[in-house]
Every structure is written in structure tokens, then in C-alpha cells.
């Protein structure tokens, strides 16, 4: 769509600026990214330092796009240091190549002004989230950054919780640990207020904003490789986390790929618990063990891979109550490496989140001043071998393919 002309007055003289922008609503690239690129090009080619830029309302009216789209584009340009709000003058173009002393906005290549990292988490956050917050706190302390913890809930309480964040957006950046169905809503609210943010957990299917997370597909490959190296072919995947989480669907998909690649299609078992956010992933896994173990003995798995450690603890409990020996009769492996996993009996073999690496990379990005739009980074996890996995007890000749 091509809008009509808009006018803008320079701080020193009157000049006419033509805004000829075509936005493609069918493009895979979000509208706010398209708009930001066009406005940046205008600033570079048509504006001088100190010129007054278009108002948010004039852009909304002329382009026939939402206020959120325009605000996100303008906020990104402010974070880049190309625009600045001036009391009594409106939005001003900055083209002096430096740092705006009145706002702390960072120009590309300059030192970041962020001095506070906010961590937004849900009231029922997981053991993994608690451990990650500790590691992030250590990383921030090492860099002499302040930490602002914001506990929130879904729905109507989100705005109330975020009202606690009262610092200048150029000084504080946010990390989100919220349930997957609230991640996009939280990002939009923070972005509309000018904050830089990165999702570190609860990344929903179809979420395309900034995120740094553990490589879930790599975790599955590592787990299957470990189990296969011990001679296991009858492997069950127990999915005890919500399916709305993109990392969970990635694990399911990669499990199928890896088992098919090895010719174990007939011997693999996939059990979905239907867990919802806020429900116990431990109890969900425990409740589905009857289904896994009720198959004929010749088809029972010799190894169970659970998509989170609390579910693996439940599996160990269920097996212990029925005198099933781990790992002699069945191996169990989790994903997370929560602190209790080293102390359950037997100690749990698990795929560990690379927390120090994740924390360092997230903070690096938040204080860098670089454009975070669409940034997506996956950090490889690592295998922690303990007592809950061992060689398969099924002779090679008895294995089904």
C-alpha cells in the first residue's frame, strides 16, 4: 500500500518529506520490521541532525497500520540512536554519530547504556527457572549490572506486575521466563514501552521474536545416541510438558527422526501426558506409566526418555514401587539436570541445560545495543551420565526391529 505524502518541519527550517512506503501484509517479514527499514532509509537520505520526525499518530493514519506496528518500528529506531524524544519538540532525528546524553540511547558501535537486567518469571516457575535465575544473577553481578526480579501471572495480572518496571527503557533490558502462552503478549507489552527483551524459556510454537534457549533437538540426539551406545532399541519418549512449548514439539519431532533413522520405528513408543501450564509435570508422568508398562513384556521399553527431570523422578518412583530395577531392567534419562537429579536413587542420567553459556549470551545481547529483532540462538546441551542408565538387558537376537 502506498500512502499519501506527509509533512515534517525541521528544527531550523521548513522542509517537505515524502513518505512513499509500500508494506506487504503477505510477506513473511513482520510489518514493523518492514516499516523500520523504510523509515531508517528515509532518515539516512532525507533528514539532517535535529530534524523533527513524523509523529506516531501521523504514521498510523497515513499508513493504515496498527499503533503497535508503528510504535515498535519507532522504538527500534530510538534504541539504535537514530531518534530521540525531546520535551516540547516531539521526536528528533539524531545523526551526530554519538550517544544522546539526555536519554542514554545507544548508537551502533557505541558502549551500551543498559545497567539493569530485569527477569520476569511466573509464580509457579520451575526448578530449572530457579537455577537459571541464580546463574543469571551471578553473570549480572560479574558485570556490575543491577538485577530486577519481577514475579507475574498470566492474564489480567500481567499489566499490574509490569507496572513495577519504572526505569528508563534505555537503562533496563528484560529476560522472560513465563508460560508459553503469555510469551508473545509479554514481548509486545515490553516492546510497546520501549524495552529490549529476550525470551529464555516458554517459547511458544510460532514465536518469532528474540530468544536464546537450549537446543532441544540436539538434546534428543544426545540422549538417543547415549541409549543406543548401551544397546537400547526399545525406547519410549514420555512427554510430560505442555505441547504449546516449541521445545517440546521439537523434541517429539527429533525423537521420531532419530528412531526412524536407526530403523527402530516398530520399537519406539511415544506417550503424551497432555500436561497444561501450572499442572505438575511430575504427577502427569507418574499417571502415564501404567500405559507404558501395560504393553506385552516383549514390547516393553528397555529405556525411557522423559522430556523433563521432574517427570523422570516420577518414573523412578513408579518403577521402585513395583520392584523394577533401574538400570538393570530399564534405563531412565531426563532433560534439565535440576539439582535434585544428582540425589535421587538411582542418581539420574540427564541432558543438562548449558546455564552459564545461556546466561552469558543473553546478557551479551541485551547490553550490546544491537537490533534484537528475530534473533534466535540455540546453545548445545551436554550429557550428564549417572546411575540411571546402563546396558540393555535384552539379547541382540531377541530385539525387534
C-alpha positions as CSV (number, residue, x, y, z in Angstrom):
1,X,0.0,0.0,0.0
2,X,1.3,3.5,-0.9
3,X,0.3,6.2,1.5
4,X,-0.2,9.9,0.7
5,X,2.6,12.4,1.5
6,X,3.3,13.5,5.0
7,X,5.0,16.8,6.1
8,X,7.6,17.4,8.7
9,X,9.2,20.6,9.9
10,X,12.9,20.9,10.5
11,X,14.2,22.4,13.7
12,X,15.8,25.1,11.7
13,X,13.8,25.4,8.5
14,X,10.6,24.1,6.9
15,X,11.1,21.2,4.5
16,X,8.9,18.7,2.8
17,X,9.4,15.0,3.4
18,X,7.6,12.5,1.2
19,X,6.8,9.2,2.8
20,X,6.4,6.7,-0.1
21,X,6.4,3.3,1.7
22,X,5.0,0.0,0.4
23,X,4.3,-2.5,3.2
24,X,3.5,-6.1,2.2
25,X,1.0,-7.7,4.6
26,X,1.5,-11.1,2.9
27,X,5.3,-11.1,3.4
28,X,6.9,-13.4,6.0
29,X,8.7,-10.4,7.4
30,X,6.7,-8.7,10.1
31,X,5.3,-5.3,9.2
32,X,7.2,-3.5,12.0
33,X,10.5,-4.7,10.5
34,X,9.5,-3.6,7.0
35,X,8.5,-0.2,8.4
36,X,11.6,0.2,10.4
37,X,13.8,-0.4,7.4
38,X,11.9,2.1,5.3
39,X,12.0,4.8,8.0
40,X,15.7,4.2,8.6
41,X,16.3,4.7,4.9
42,X,14.4,7.9,5.0
43,X,16.4,9.2,7.9
44,X,19.6,8.4,6.1
45,X,18.7,10.0,2.8
46,X,16.2,12.8,3.6
47,X,16.9,14.1,7.1
48,X,19.6,16.2,8.9
49,X,20.6,16.0,12.5
50,X,17.9,17.8,14.6
51,X,15.1,17.5,12.1
52,X,11.6,16.8,13.6
53,X,10.4,13.4,12.6
54,X,6.9,12.2,12.0
55,X,4.6,11.6,14.9
56,X,3.3,8.2,15.8
57,X,-0.3,9.2,15.1
58,X,0.6,10.7,11.6
59,X,2.3,7.4,10.6
60,X,-0.7,5.3,11.9
61,X,-3.2,7.5,9.9
62,X,-1.2,7.6,6.7
63,X,0.0,4.0,6.6
64,X,-3.3,2.4,7.8
65,X,-1.4,0.1,10.2
66,X,-1.8,-0.5,13.9
67,X,-0.3,1.7,16.5
68,X,1.6,-1.3,17.9
69,X,3.4,-1.7,14.5
70,X,4.4,1.9,14.3
71,X,5.4,2.1,17.9
72,X,7.7,-1.0,17.6
73,X,9.4,0.5,14.5
74,X,9.9,3.8,16.1
75,X,11.1,2.2,19.4
76,X,13.7,0.2,17.5
77,X,14.9,3.4,15.7
78,X,15.2,5.1,19.1
79,X,17.2,2.2,20.5
80,X,19.5,2.5,17.5
81,X,20.0,6.1,18.5
82,X,18.5,7.5,15.3
83,X,15.5,9.1,17.0
84,X,15.1,10.8,20.3
85,X,12.1,12.3,22.1
86,X,12.5,16.0,23.1
87,X,10.1,17.7,25.5
88,X,8.2,20.4,23.7
89,X,9.6,19.4,20.3
90,X,8.5,15.8,19.6
91,X,10.7,13.1,18.1
92,X,14.0,14.4,16.8
93,X,16.4,12.8,14.3
94,X,19.9,12.1,15.7
95,X,22.7,12.0,13.1
96,X,25.8,13.1,15.1
97,X,27.3,9.6,15.3
98,X,27.4,9.6,19.1
99,X,25.4,8.9,22.3
100,X,22.5,11.0,23.2
101,X,23.4,12.3,26.7
102,X,19.8,13.1,27.6
103,X,18.4,9.6,27.1
104,X,21.3,7.2,27.2
105,X,20.2,5.8,23.8
106,X,23.0,3.8,22.1
107,X,24.2,4.3,18.6
108,X,25.5,1.3,16.8
109,X,29.1,0.6,17.8
110,X,29.0,2.7,21.0
111,X,29.0,1.4,24.6
112,X,25.7,0.0,25.8
113,X,23.8,2.1,28.4
114,X,21.9,-0.7,30.0
115,X,22.7,-1.0,33.7
116,X,19.8,-3.2,34.9
117,X,18.6,-6.6,33.8
118,X,15.0,-7.4,34.7
119,X,14.0,-11.1,35.0
120,X,10.3,-11.7,34.5
121,X,9.0,-15.1,35.8
122,X,5.8,-16.8,36.7
123,X,4.7,-17.5,40.2
124,X,4.9,-21.3,39.6
125,X,8.3,-21.2,38.0
126,X,10.2,-24.5,37.7
127,X,13.3,-25.8,39.3
128,X,15.1,-25.1,36.1
129,X,13.9,-21.5,36.2
130,X,15.1,-21.1,39.7
131,X,18.6,-22.4,38.8
132,X,18.7,-20.2,35.8
133,X,17.8,-17.1,37.7
134,X,20.7,-17.9,40.1
135,X,23.2,-18.2,37.2
136,X,21.9,-15.0,35.6
137,X,22.3,-13.2,38.9
138,X,25.9,-14.3,39.1
139,X,26.5,-13.2,35.5
140,X,25.0,-9.8,36.2
141,X,27.0,-9.4,39.4
142,X,30.2,-10.1,37.5
143,X,29.4,-7.3,35.1
144,X,28.2,-5.0,37.9
145,X,24.7,-4.9,36.5
146,X,21.6,-4.5,38.7
147,X,19.0,-7.3,38.8
148,X,15.3,-6.6,38.9
149,X,13.1,-9.6,39.7
150,X,9.5,-9.3,38.5
151,X,7.1,-12.1,39.5
152,X,4.0,-12.2,37.4
153,X,1.0,-14.3,36.5
154,X,-1.0,-14.9,33.3
155,X,-3.9,-12.7,32.1
156,X,-5.0,-9.7,33.9
157,X,-2.2,-9.5,36.4
158,X,0.5,-9.1,33.7
159,X,0.0,-5.3,33.5
160,X,-0.1,-4.9,37.2
161,X,3.2,-6.8,37.6
162,X,4.9,-4.9,34.8
163,X,3.9,-1.6,36.4
164,X,6.8,-2.3,38.8
165,X,9.2,-1.7,36.0
166,X,9.6,2.0,36.2
167,X,13.2,2.5,34.9
168,X,14.2,4.2,31.6
169,X,13.9,1.6,28.8
170,X,17.3,2.7,27.6
171,X,18.7,1.6,31.0
172,X,16.9,-1.7,31.6
173,X,16.5,-4.8,29.5
174,X,14.3,-7.8,30.2
175,X,14.6,-11.6,30.2
176,X,11.3,-13.5,30.3
177,X,10.6,-16.8,32.0
178,X,6.9,-17.0,31.5
179,X,4.5,-19.7,30.4
180,X,4.5,-20.2,26.6
181,X,1.0,-18.8,26.0
182,X,2.0,-15.5,27.7
183,X,5.4,-15.1,26.0
184,X,4.2,-13.1,22.9
185,X,1.9,-11.0,24.9
186,X,4.7,-10.1,27.3
187,X,7.1,-9.3,24.5
188,X,4.5,-7.0,22.8
189,X,3.8,-5.1,26.0
190,X,7.5,-4.7,26.8
191,X,8.3,-3.7,23.2
192,X,5.5,-1.1,23.2
193,X,7.1,0.5,26.2
194,X,10.5,0.6,24.5
195,X,12.2,-2.2,26.4
196,X,14.6,-4.7,24.9
197,X,13.7,-8.2,25.8
198,X,14.7,-11.8,25.2
199,X,12.7,-15.0,25.9
200,X,14.7,-17.6,27.6
201,X,12.0,-20.2,28.4
202,X,8.4,-21.0,27.5
203,X,9.0,-20.2,23.8
204,X,5.7,-21.0,22.0
205,X,5.2,-22.6,18.6
206,X,5.3,-19.8,16.0
207,X,7.1,-17.3,18.2
208,X,9.5,-15.3,16.0
209,X,10.8,-12.7,18.4
210,X,14.2,-12.6,20.2
211,X,15.0,-15.8,22.1
212,X,18.1,-17.7,23.4
213,X,17.5,-21.2,24.5
214,X,18.8,-24.7,24.8
215,X,18.9,-26.7,21.6
216,X,16.1,-29.2,22.3
217,X,16.7,-31.2,19.1
218,X,20.4,-31.6,20.0
219,X,19.3,-32.8,23.4
220,X,17.2,-35.6,21.8
221,X,20.1,-36.6,19.6
222,X,22.5,-36.8,22.5
223,X,20.0,-38.9,24.6
224,X,19.3,-41.3,21.8
225,X,23.0,-41.7,20.9
226,X,23.8,-42.5,24.6
227,X,21.0,-45.1,24.9
228,X,21.8,-46.7,21.6
229,X,25.5,-46.9,22.6
230,X,24.3,-49.0,25.5
231,X,22.4,-51.3,23.2
232,X,18.9,-50.0,23.7
233,X,16.4,-50.1,20.8
234,X,13.0,-50.2,22.5
235,X,12.9,-46.6,23.7
236,X,9.9,-44.7,25.0
237,X,9.6,-40.9,24.9
238,X,7.4,-39.6,27.8
239,X,6.1,-36.1,27.1
240,X,5.2,-34.6,30.4
241,X,5.5,-30.9,29.5
242,X,2.9,-28.7,27.7
243,X,2.7,-29.1,23.9
244,X,2.3,-25.4,23.4
245,X,6.1,-25.1,24.2
246,X,8.1,-25.1,20.9
247,X,10.9,-27.0,22.6
248,X,8.6,-29.9,23.4
249,X,7.3,-30.2,19.8
250,X,10.9,-30.1,18.7
251,X,11.8,-33.0,21.0
252,X,8.9,-35.1,19.7
253,X,9.8,-34.4,16.1
254,X,13.5,-35.1,16.6
255,X,12.8,-38.3,18.5
256,X,10.8,-39.7,15.6
257,X,13.5,-38.7,13.1
258,X,16.3,-40.3,15.2
259,X,14.4,-43.5,15.8
260,X,13.4,-43.9,12.1
261,X,17.0,-43.2,11.1
262,X,18.1,-46.1,13.2
263,X,15.3,-48.5,11.9
264,X,13.6,-48.6,15.3
265,X,10.1,-47.5,14.1
266,X,8.3,-50.6,15.4
267,X,10.1,-50.5,18.8
268,X,9.6,-46.8,19.6
269,X,6.9,-45.6,22.0
270,X,5.5,-42.1,22.3
271,X,3.3,-41.2,25.3
272,X,1.8,-37.7,25.5
273,X,0.6,-36.7,29.0
274,X,-1.5,-33.7,27.9
275,X,0.1,-31.5,30.6
276,X,-1.1,-27.9,30.9
277,X,0.7,-24.9,32.3
278,X,0.6,-24.8,36.1
279,X,0.0,-28.5,36.4
280,X,2.5,-30.9,37.9
281,X,4.7,-32.4,35.3
282,X,5.8,-35.0,37.9
283,X,2.3,-36.2,38.6
284,X,1.5,-36.2,34.8
285,X,4.4,-38.6,34.1
286,X,3.6,-40.8,37.0
287,X,-0.1,-41.2,35.8
288,X,1.0,-42.4,32.4
289,X,3.5,-45.1,33.5
290,X,0.7,-47.6,33.6
291,X,0.2,-47.1,29.9
292,X,3.9,-47.6,29.1
293,X,4.2,-50.7,31.2
294,X,0.9,-52.4,30.3
295,X,2.1,-53.5,26.9
296,X,3.3,-57.1,26.4
297,X,6.6,-57.8,28.1
298,X,8.3,-58.4,24.8
299,X,7.3,-54.9,23.7
300,X,8.2,-53.0,26.9
301,X,10.8,-50.3,26.5
302,X,14.2,-51.0,27.9
303,X,14.8,-47.2,28.2
304,X,12.5,-44.3,28.9
305,X,13.5,-40.8,27.9
306,X,11.4,-38.1,29.8
307,X,11.3,-34.5,28.5
308,X,12.0,-33.0,31.9
309,X,13.7,-34.2,35.1
310,X,10.6,-34.0,37.4
311,X,8.9,-36.5,35.1
312,X,12.0,-38.7,35.3
313,X,11.8,-38.6,39.1
314,X,8.2,-39.8,38.8
315,X,9.2,-42.7,36.6
316,X,11.9,-43.7,39.0
317,X,9.4,-43.6,41.9
318,X,6.8,-45.7,39.9
319,X,9.4,-48.3,39.0
320,X,10.7,-48.5,42.5
321,X,7.2,-49.1,43.9
322,X,6.8,-52.1,41.6
323,X,10.3,-53.5,42.2
324,X,11.5,-52.8,38.7
325,X,15.3,-52.5,38.8
326,X,16.9,-49.4,37.3
327,X,19.0,-49.6,35.2
328,X,19.2,-53.4,35.2
329,X,15.7,-53.8,33.7
330,X,15.1,-50.4,32.3
331,X,17.2,-47.2,31.9
332,X,15.8,-43.8,32.6
333,X,17.1,-40.5,31.3
334,X,15.8,-36.9,31.8
335,X,16.3,-33.5,30.4
336,X,17.2,-30.5,32.6
337,X,19.8,-31.5,35.2
338,X,17.9,-30.0,38.1
339,X,19.8,-30.1,41.4
340,X,17.8,-32.9,42.9
341,X,18.6,-35.2,40.0
342,X,22.0,-35.9,41.5
343,X,20.4,-37.0,44.8
344,X,17.5,-39.2,43.7
345,X,18.0,-43.0,43.8
346,X,19.5,-44.1,41.5
347,X,21.1,-40.7,40.5
348,X,19.5,-39.6,37.3
349,X,21.3,-39.5,33.9
350,X,20.1,-36.3,32.2
351,X,20.7,-33.8,29.5
352,X,21.9,-30.6,31.1
353,X,20.9,-27.1,30.1
354,X,24.1,-25.1,29.5
355,X,23.1,-22.4,32.0
356,X,26.4,-20.4,32.2
357,X,26.6,-20.3,28.4
358,X,23.0,-19.3,28.1
359,X,23.3,-16.6,30.7
360,X,26.4,-15.1,29.2
361,X,25.0,-15.0,25.7
362,X,21.7,-13.5,26.8
363,X,23.3,-10.7,28.8
364,X,25.8,-10.1,25.9
365,X,22.9,-9.4,23.6
366,X,20.8,-7.3,26.0
367,X,23.7,-4.9,26.7
368,X,25.1,-4.9,23.1
369,X,22.8,-2.2,21.7
370,X,22.3,-4.3,18.6
371,X,19.0,-4.9,16.9
372,X,17.4,-8.0,18.5
373,X,14.5,-8.4,16.0
374,X,14.2,-12.0,15.1
375,X,17.4,-13.1,16.9
376,X,17.2,-16.8,17.7
377,X,20.1,-18.7,19.1
378,X,20.3,-22.3,20.3
379,X,23.0,-23.4,22.7
380,X,24.0,-27.1,22.7
381,X,23.3,-29.0,25.9
382,X,25.6,-31.7,27.5
383,X,25.1,-35.2,28.7
384,X,25.5,-35.9,32.4
385,X,25.9,-39.7,32.9
386,X,24.9,-41.0,36.4
387,X,23.4,-44.3,37.7
388,X,20.0,-44.5,36.0
389,X,21.2,-45.7,32.6
390,X,23.1,-48.9,31.8
391,X,23.4,-51.6,29.1
392,X,20.3,-53.1,27.7
393,X,19.3,-56.4,29.2
394,X,17.7,-57.7,26.0
395,X,20.0,-60.0,24.0
396,X,20.6,-58.9,20.4
397,X,18.8,-61.9,18.9
398,X,15.7,-61.0,20.9
399,X,15.4,-57.4,19.8
400,X,12.6,-56.5,17.4
401,X,13.1,-54.0,14.6
